[in-house]
């Protein structure tokens, strides 16, 4: 009898312990059990660490992405300015080989290319998310003419192909600051890329959050906050936003890889970062010129970008499943 009595509180405590876990804790536990999500997270973290530590790695490696080693060191390039050694000149000194024509080190060029591409994509993702949250929540909460106007603007932005608008608006944005005869500074190119991506990318997340807020503002806890005299700002930050973190986080995780591929595609098309600035798209553009002679120059940037984008998309799916188990794959 004593054993039965002692067992009852233990079960109650276990049940209470399970019930007292926060939604964030439960989501984290679900995510940890997703092997695909965990592996994808490690891959994504690895790429970000590589990008952040690119200068340190290049310093330890002893080379940089700008020096033309093939032109400076005899015996690296043949009479056609292609690497003398097979597989793009891969050896113990040049781990990923050297680039044809100029003979730059592919390994350090890739390191800095990952750094620049991820920096642009991450900045554009953060700004796009912030703008989308502000516009979407404001339109959904205020409603009326504001909601109608914002809704039409969102519809117009979503109706246009973004890539074509990037290409069309790119010269216009640069012409405002730099004359066609002058060279465009890299910082201006990066800033303009982020600004254009943000200007045309916020509509989808704003539309999603607008719909969420339209549903939430009729809920009892929002009505109760209004009755108690809470200000609109307090209702938005204390009542609405805590219920919107899941769609915001999911959209952000899906947005970043899209920006990585968009930025690389623009660089490949000649819009965005240009040679000799390291970039994923620049490397693929250069590799496309020589892949018929040696696929090595296309292999490293292409495979690395595919791995990152696939890993981040899988991570986004795992985060979505962890935050909302009803959508589990």
C-alpha positions in Angstrom: 0.0 0.0 0.0 2.8 2.3 0.9 4.5 1.6 -2.4 1.3 2.5 -4.3 0.9 5.8 -2.4 4.5 6.7 -3.1 4.1 6.0 -6.7 1.2 8.4 -7.2 3.1 11.6 -6.4 5.9 10.5 -8.7 3.6 10.2 -11.7 2.0 13.5 -10.9 5.3 15.2 -10.7 6.4 13.8 -14.0 3.2 14.9 -15.6 3.5 18.3 -14.2 7.1 18.5 -15.3 6.1 17.7 -18.8 3.2 20.1 -18.8 5.2 22.9 -17.3 7.7 23.0 -20.2 7.5 26.1 -22.3 6.6 25.9 -26.0 10.2 26.9 -26.8 11.5 24.0 -24.8 9.2 21.5 -26.4 10.1 22.8 -29.9 13.8 22.4 -29.0 13.3 18.8 -27.8 11.4 18.0 -31.1 14.2 19.6 -33.1 16.9 17.6 -31.3 15.1 14.4 -32.3 15.2 15.4 -36.0 18.5 13.9 -37.2 18.1 15.7 -40.6 17.6 19.0 -38.9 20.6 18.6 -36.5 22.9 17.6 -39.4 21.7 20.5 -41.5 22.3 22.9 -38.6 25.9 21.8 -38.2 26.4 22.2 -42.0 25.0 25.7 -41.9 27.0 26.7 -38.8 30.1 25.3 -40.5 29.6 27.6 -43.5 29.0 30.6 -41.4 32.1 29.9 -39.3 34.1 29.5 -42.5 32.8 32.8 -43.8 33.5 34.7 -40.5 36.9 33.2 -40.1 37.9 33.5 -43.8 40.7 36.1 -43.2 42.2 34.0 -40.4 42.0 30.8 -42.5 43.6 32.6 -45.4 46.4 34.0 -43.2 47.1 30.5 -41.8 47.0 29.1 -45.3 49.4 31.7 -46.5 47.6 33.0 -49.6 44.9 35.5 -50.5 42.2 35.6 -53.2 43.7 38.6 -55.1 47.3 37.6 -55.9 47.9 36.2 -59.4 50.1 33.3 -58.4 50.0 31.8 -61.8 51.4 34.9 -63.4 53.9 35.6 -60.7 55.3 32.1 -60.2 56.8 30.4 -63.3 55.7 26.8 -64.0 52.2 27.0 -62.7 50.5 27.9 -66.0 51.2 26.6 -69.5 51.4 28.6 -72.7 47.6 28.7 -72.9 47.4 30.1 -69.3 45.9 26.9 -68.0 47.3 25.1 -64.9 50.1 22.7 -65.8 49.2 20.2 -63.2 46.0 18.1 -63.6 42.7 18.7 -61.9 43.0 22.5 -62.0 46.5 22.5 -60.5 45.5 20.9 -57.2 48.5 20.0 -55.0 49.8 20.4 -51.5 50.4 24.1 -52.1 47.2 25.0 -53.8 44.5 22.8 -52.2 41.7 23.6 -54.6 44.0 24.5 -57.6 44.5 27.8 -59.3 42.3 29.8 -61.7 43.1 29.8 -65.4 44.4 32.9 -67.1 45.3 34.8 -63.9 46.3 31.9 -61.6 44.5 33.1 -58.4 44.2 30.6 -55.6 40.7 29.0 -55.8 40.6 28.0 -52.1 41.0 31.5 -50.7 38.7 32.9 -53.4 36.0 30.5 -52.3 36.5 31.3 -48.7 36.0 35.0 -49.3 33.2 34.3 -51.8 31.3 32.4 -49.1 31.9 35.3 -46.7 30.6 38.0 -49.1 27.6 36.0 -50.3 26.5 35.0 -46.8 27.0 38.6 -45.5 24.8 40.0 -48.3 22.1 37.3 -47.9 22.0 37.6 -44.1 21.8 41.4 -44.1 19.0 41.3 -46.7 17.2 38.6 -44.8 17.3 40.6 -41.5 16.1 43.9 -43.2 13.4 42.1 -45.3 12.1 40.4 -42.2 12.0 43.6 -40.1 10.3 45.5 -42.9 7.8 42.7 -43.6 7.0 42.4 -39.9 6.4 46.2 -39.4 4.3 46.5 -42.6 2.3 43.3 -42.1 1.5 43.7 -38.5 0.6 47.4 -38.9 -1.7 46.7 -41.9 -3.4 43.8 -40.2 -3.9 45.6 -36.9 -5.1 48.9 -38.3 -7.3 47.5 -41.0 -9.5 49.8 -43.1 -7.9 52.0 -45.8 -4.4 51.3 -44.5 -4.9 47.5 -44.9 -6.4 48.0 -48.3 -3.6 50.2 -49.5 -0.8 47.9 -48.2 -2.6 44.9 -49.6 -2.6 46.4 -53.1 1.1 47.3 -52.9 1.9 43.7 -51.8 -0.2 42.4 -54.7 1.7 44.6 -57.2 5.1 43.6 -55.8 4.3 39.9 -55.8 3.0 40.1 -59.4 6.4 41.2 -60.8 9.3 38.9 -61.4 11.9 39.9 -58.9 15.0 38.9 -60.9 14.0 41.0 -63.9 13.4 44.0 -61.6 16.8 43.5 -59.9 18.4 43.6 -63.3 16.3 46.6 -64.4 16.7 48.7 -61.3 20.4 47.9 -60.7 21.8 50.5 -63.2 19.2 53.0 -62.0 20.2 52.7 -58.3 24.0 52.9 -59.1 23.5 55.9 -61.5 22.1 57.9 -58.6 25.4 57.8 -56.8 28.1 57.1 -59.4 28.4 58.4 -63.0 28.8 55.7 -65.7 32.4 56.7 -66.4 33.5 56.0 -62.8 34.2 52.6 -61.2 31.5 51.6 -58.7 32.9 51.1 -55.1 32.4 47.6 -53.7 30.6 49.0 -50.6 28.1 50.8 -52.8 27.5 47.6 -54.8 26.9 45.6 -51.6 24.7 48.3 -50.1 22.6 48.7 -53.3 22.2 44.9 -53.6 20.9 44.7 -50.0 18.6 47.7 -50.6 17.1 46.3 -53.8 16.6 42.8 -52.4 14.9 44.3 -49.3 12.7 46.6 -51.4 11.3 43.7 -53.5 11.5 40.9 -50.9 9.3 42.0 -48.0 5.9 41.5 -49.6 5.6 37.8 -49.0 6.3 37.9 -45.3 4.2 41.0 -44.9 1.2 39.3 -46.6 1.6 36.2 -44.3 1.7 38.2 -41.1 -1.1 40.5 -42.2 -3.4 37.5 -42.4 -2.2 36.1 -39.1 -2.9 39.5 -37.4 -6.3 39.8 -39.0 -7.2 36.5 -37.2 -5.5 37.3 -33.9 -7.0 40.8 -33.4 -10.4 39.2 -33.0 -9.3 36.8 -30.3 -10.4 37.2 -26.7 -7.0 38.2 -25.2 -6.7 41.1 -27.7 -10.2 42.3 -26.9 -9.5 42.0 -23.2 -6.3 44.1 -23.6 -8.3 46.8 -25.5 -10.9 46.9 -22.7 -8.2 47.4 -20.1 -7.1 50.5 -22.0 -3.8 49.1 -23.4 -2.2 51.2 -26.1 -1.9 49.9 -29.7 1.8 49.6 -29.2 1.4 47.5 -26.1 -1.1 45.3 -27.8 1.2 44.7 -30.8 4.3 44.0 -28.8 2.8 42.2 -25.8 -0.2 40.4 -27.4 0.4 40.0 -31.1 4.1 39.6 -31.7 4.6 36.7 -29.2 2.1 34.7 -31.2 3.9 35.5 -34.5 7.4 34.3 -33.8 6.8 30.9 -35.4 5.8 32.2 -38.9 8.5 34.9 -38.7 11.2 32.4 -37.9 10.0 29.9 -40.5 9.9 32.6 -43.2 13.4 33.9 -42.3 14.9 30.4 -42.5 13.4 30.0 -46.0 14.3 33.5 -47.1 18.1 33.3 -46.6 18.9 30.5 -49.0 16.7 32.1 -51.6 18.8 35.3 -51.3 22.0 33.3 -51.5 20.9 31.9 -54.9 19.5 35.2 -56.0 22.7 37.1 -55.3 24.8 34.4 -57.0 22.5 34.4 -60.0 22.8 38.2 -60.3 26.5 38.1 -60.1 26.5 35.3 -62.7 24.4 37.6 -65.0 26.8 40.5 -64.5 24.6 42.3 -62.0 26.0 42.7 -58.5 29.5 41.9 -57.4 32.0 41.7 -60.2 35.4 40.2 -60.6 37.9 40.5 -58.9 35.7 40.7 -55.8 35.2 37.2 -54.4 31.7 35.8 -54.7 29.9 32.6 -55.3 28.3 33.9 -58.4 31.6 35.3 -59.7 33.3 32.0 -59.3 30.5 30.1 -61.1 30.6 32.7 -63.9 34.4 32.3 -64.2 34.1 28.5 -64.0 31.5 28.5 -66.8 34.1 29.8 -69.1 36.5 26.9 -68.6 34.4 23.9 -67.5 34.8 22.3 -71.0 38.5 22.1 -70.4 38.4 21.3 -66.7 35.3 21.1 -64.6 37.3 21.6 -61.4 36.8 25.4 -61.5 33.0 25.0 -61.6 33.0 22.0 -59.1 34.1 23.7 -55.8 31.8 26.8 -55.9 28.9 24.9 -57.4 29.0 22.0 -55.0 29.6 24.2 -51.9 26.6 26.4 -52.8 24.3 23.5 -53.4 25.3 21.9 -50.1 24.6 25.1 -48.2 21.3 25.9 -49.9 20.0 22.3 -49.5 21.2 22.2 -45.8 19.5 25.5 -45.0 16.2 24.5 -46.7 16.2 21.2 -44.7 17.0 23.3 -41.6 14.0 25.5 -42.4 11.7 22.5 -42.8 13.0 21.0 -39.5 12.4 24.3 -37.7 8.9 24.5 -39.1 8.2 20.9 -38.0 9.6 21.6 -34.5 7.6 24.8 -34.0 4.4 23.4 -35.5 4.1 19.6 -35.2 0.8 19.7 -37.2 2.8 20.4 -40.3 5.3 17.5 -39.7 6.5 15.9 -42.9 
